[in-house]
């Protein structure tokens, strides 16, 4: 199935930059979601599609805690705990008690997990290099920078909206 908008419904980036951005993000997410299972299978044939980003974060931040993962990805701790249990069962991550707070665990990739993740990441980078081979490297760098800025700003905004919602709810309870 292709996610193709007719020319009449594709927002003009000059006339409707936010509508155009919404469409491109929507299509990007859909396409990324459809390849997530393939990326996960490159790591391990029994790996769930949502695990690849967890592995990537753990690879970049060895010793991270489950609560940090939950906050970073905007999901509940129970969700992350289930995912980490599966990654541990597959021998991809190692969990040990945090010496600074024995209630938490520090998570690292096992040697096998690190090796498998690197192979999958290298395959993804090679795919991007092939798909964008006609692009100037400066354009690829600009896209990476802008996507990072987008992600950072959206997460910050969502966090402020969540805080505002919580404050409004607290104010409403206090007014009763």
WOVENSUL-V830714 format. One record per residue. RES is the residue in three letters. OMEGA is omega in whole degrees, -180 to 180 (none if undefined). D_FIRST is the distance of its C-alpha to the first C-alpha in Angstrom with 2 decimals. Layout:
# WOVENSUL-V830714
res omega d_first
RES OMEGA D_FIRST
RES OMEGA D_FIRST
This chain:
# WOVENSUL-V830714
res omega d_first
UNK -179 0.00
UNK 177 3.79
UNK -177 6.72
UNK 175 9.16
UNK 175 12.40
UNK -178 14.73
UNK -178 17.94
UNK -176 19.87
UNK 178 18.23
UNK -180 18.05
UNK 176 21.27
UNK -178 23.91
UNK 180 24.89
UNK -177 28.52
UNK -175 28.75
UNK -174 26.53
UNK -179 26.32
UNK 174 25.42
UNK 178 22.73
UNK 179 21.28
UNK 179 21.68
UNK -180 20.01
UNK -177 16.85
UNK 177 16.94
UNK 179 17.77
UNK -179 14.99
UNK 179 12.33
UNK 180 14.46
UNK 180 14.72
UNK 180 11.07
UNK 178 10.71
UNK 179 14.10
UNK -178 13.39
UNK 178 10.69
UNK -178 13.45
UNK -180 16.29
UNK 178 16.48
UNK 179 16.77
UNK -180 19.52
UNK 180 21.25
UNK 175 21.37
UNK 179 23.01
UNK -179 25.70
UNK -176 26.15
UNK -179 24.29
UNK -175 25.04
UNK 177 24.14
UNK -176 21.94
UNK -177 19.28
UNK -176 21.46
UNK -177 24.45
UNK 178 23.77
UNK 176 24.71
UNK 179 27.76
UNK 180 28.86
UNK -180 28.50
UNK 179 30.64
UNK 178 33.17
UNK -180 33.41
UNK -176 34.19
UNK -179 36.47
UNK -178 38.26
UNK 178 40.28
UNK 179 38.04
UNK 178 38.42
UNK 179 35.93
UNK 177 36.85
UNK 178 36.08
UNK -180 32.57
UNK 180 32.03
UNK -178 33.31
UNK -176 31.34
UNK 177 27.95
UNK 178 28.94
UNK -180 28.73
UNK 179 31.54
UNK 180 33.98
UNK 178 33.27
UNK 180 29.61
UNK 180 30.77
UNK 177 33.52
UNK -180 31.22
UNK 179 29.01
UNK 177 32.20
UNK 179 33.63
UNK 178 30.70
UNK 178 30.96
UNK 178 34.68
UNK -179 34.29
UNK 178 32.21
UNK -176 35.00
UNK 178 33.03
UNK 176 35.05
UNK 178 38.67
UNK 175 40.02
UNK -178 43.66
UNK 178 45.74
UNK -178 46.11
UNK 179 49.79
UNK -180 49.93
UNK -173 48.52
UNK 176 48.66
UNK -177 46.28
UNK 178 43.37
UNK 173 41.93
UNK -175 41.17
UNK 176 38.02
UNK 173 37.73
UNK 171 35.64
UNK 177 37.43
UNK 179 38.13
UNK 179 35.44
UNK 179 32.97
UNK -180 33.87
UNK 180 33.55
UNK 180 30.14
UNK 180 28.89
UNK 179 30.35
UNK 180 28.63
UNK 179 25.17
UNK 179 26.01
UNK 178 27.36
UNK 180 24.19
UNK 178 22.16
UNK 179 24.82
UNK 177 24.73
UNK 179 20.97
UNK 178 21.66
UNK 179 24.69
UNK -177 22.83
UNK -176 20.00
UNK -176 22.69
UNK -180 25.46
UNK -179 26.11
UNK 170 26.72
UNK 179 30.26
UNK 179 31.01
UNK 177 32.45
UNK 177 29.13
UNK 178 27.40
UNK 179 30.34
UNK 178 30.11
UNK 179 26.44
UNK 180 27.39
UNK -179 30.40
UNK 177 28.61
UNK 177 25.88
UNK 178 28.82
UNK 177 30.67
UNK -177 27.74
UNK -180 27.30
UNK -178 31.06
UNK 179 31.59
UNK 179 28.86
UNK 178 30.22
UNK 180 33.74
UNK 179 32.98
UNK 177 31.29
UNK 179 34.34
UNK 178 36.70
UNK 178 34.94
UNK 178 35.17
UNK 179 38.82
UNK 178 39.52
UNK 180 38.06
UNK 178 40.20
UNK 179 43.25
UNK 178 42.77
UNK 179 42.56
UNK 178 45.67
UNK 179 47.48
UNK 178 46.69
UNK -179 48.04
UNK -179 51.10
UNK -178 51.82
UNK none 52.10
